[in-house]
Amino acid sequence: MTTTIKLGFDQVRRLLPQAYPFCLVDVVEELTPGERIVARKNISGNEWMFPGHFPDKAIYPGVLLIEGMAQTSILLFKGAEDQDADFEGATFMIASVKSRFLAPVVPGDQVRYTCEVVKVVSTGGVMECTATVDGNVVAKADLTFAVQR
């Protein structure tokens, strides 16, 4: 039987090594340990990046979509209680990213990150991630990562 885990903002904040303003995941809606995770980020017009990206048309930066997917991937490994000890104090590093951006994300959107494990070895692995808004794919990325314990 598969257990699905949900995490609120305070739990997410404790698990991620990133701090404000770079915590780019609000909640985890679904986490199946070692397999799959779905997380959410609510995009607000008063966030720090919008005055410079772009002043006349607010667009959420693609690099932050990638970072949100990477943080979601970290939560997949650190969010399950039985796995927490395995990755406690571990440093996750992105080794490579293959990405596509399909549509802009703007204030008022709710981004859902879905990441699935493709391969995991003791020193890292590969994640396949998508970002969607209202069920439409706005970005895709294959993330290759390394883990240093």
C-alpha positions in Angstrom: 0.0 0.0 0.0 1.3 3.4 -1.0 1.2 6.2 1.6 0.6 9.8 0.3 2.0 12.6 2.5 1.0 16.2 2.5 3.2 19.0 3.9 2.2 22.5 4.9 4.2 25.7 4.4 6.0 25.5 7.8 7.0 21.9 7.2 8.3 22.8 3.7 10.2 25.7 5.1 11.9 23.5 7.7 12.9 20.9 5.1 14.3 23.1 2.5 17.8 24.6 2.8 16.7 27.8 1.0 15.4 30.7 3.1 13.3 33.7 2.3 13.0 35.0 -0.3 14.1 31.9 -2.1 11.7 29.3 -0.7 9.8 28.8 -3.9 7.3 26.0 -2.8 4.3 26.8 -0.7 2.8 23.4 0.0 3.2 19.7 -0.9 -0.1 18.4 -2.1 1.0 14.8 -2.6 4.2 12.9 -1.9 4.7 9.2 -2.6 8.1 8.4 -1.1 10.8 7.5 -3.6 8.5 7.9 -6.5 6.5 11.2 -7.1 5.6 14.5 -5.6 3.2 17.3 -6.4 3.8 20.8 -4.9 2.2 24.2 -5.3 3.4 27.8 -5.6 1.0 30.7 -5.6 2.3 33.5 -7.7 1.6 37.0 -6.2 2.2 40.3 -8.0 3.9 41.7 -4.9 6.8 39.2 -5.0 10.4 40.5 -5.1 11.2 39.6 -8.7 8.4 41.4 -10.6 9.7 45.0 -10.5 12.6 43.9 -12.7 11.1 41.1 -14.7 9.6 42.9 -16.6 8.6 46.4 -15.5 5.8 46.8 -18.1 4.6 43.1 -18.1 5.1 41.0 -15.0 6.3 37.5 -16.0 7.6 34.9 -13.5 11.2 34.1 -14.4 11.8 30.7 -16.0 14.9 30.2 -13.9 12.7 30.4 -10.8 10.4 27.8 -12.3 13.4 25.5 -12.6 14.4 26.4 -9.0 10.9 25.5 -7.9 11.2 22.1 -9.6 14.6 21.5 -7.9 13.2 22.4 -4.5 10.2 20.1 -5.1 12.7 17.3 -5.9 14.6 18.0 -2.7 11.3 17.7 -0.8 10.6 14.3 -2.4 13.7 13.0 -0.7 13.5 14.9 2.6 9.8 15.0 3.1 9.1 11.4 4.0 9.7 10.6 7.7 11.4 7.3 7.0 13.8 8.9 4.5 14.6 12.0 6.6 17.5 10.4 8.4 19.0 9.2 5.0 19.2 12.8 3.7 19.5 14.8 6.9 22.3 17.3 6.3 22.7 16.2 2.7 23.5 18.9 0.1 21.6 18.6 -3.2 23.3 20.0 -6.3 22.0 20.4 -9.8 24.4 18.8 -12.2 22.5 19.6 -15.4 19.1 20.8 -16.6 17.3 20.1 -19.8 14.3 22.4 -20.0 11.5 23.8 -22.2 9.3 26.8 -21.5 6.0 26.6 -23.1 3.9 29.5 -21.7 4.4 32.5 -19.4 3.5 32.4 -15.8 2.0 35.7 -14.4 0.7 37.0 -11.1 -2.5 35.3 -10.1 -1.4 31.9 -11.4 -1.1 28.9 -9.3 1.9 26.7 -10.4 1.8 23.0 -9.7 5.2 21.2 -9.8 5.1 17.5 -10.5 8.3 15.6 -10.2 8.9 11.9 -10.8 12.0 9.8 -10.1 13.6 8.5 -13.2 16.8 7.1 -11.6 18.4 7.3 -8.2 21.9 6.1 -7.2 23.8 6.7 -4.0 25.4 9.8 -5.4 22.4 11.4 -7.1 19.9 10.7 -9.8 17.5 12.1 -12.5 14.1 13.7 -12.0 11.5 14.4 -14.6 9.5 17.5 -13.7 6.6 19.6 -15.2 5.1 22.9 -14.1 1.5 23.4 -14.9 -1.0 26.2 -14.5 -4.7 25.3 -14.7 -3.8 21.9 -16.0 -1.7 23.3 -18.9 2.0 22.6 -19.0 4.0 25.8 -18.9 7.5 24.3 -18.4 9.3 20.9 -18.4 12.7 19.9 -17.1 14.9 16.9 -16.7 17.0 17.5 -13.6 20.2 15.6 -13.0 21.4 16.0 -9.5 24.2 15.0 -7.2 23.9 14.4 -3.4 26.7 15.0 -1.0 26.3 13.5 2.4 
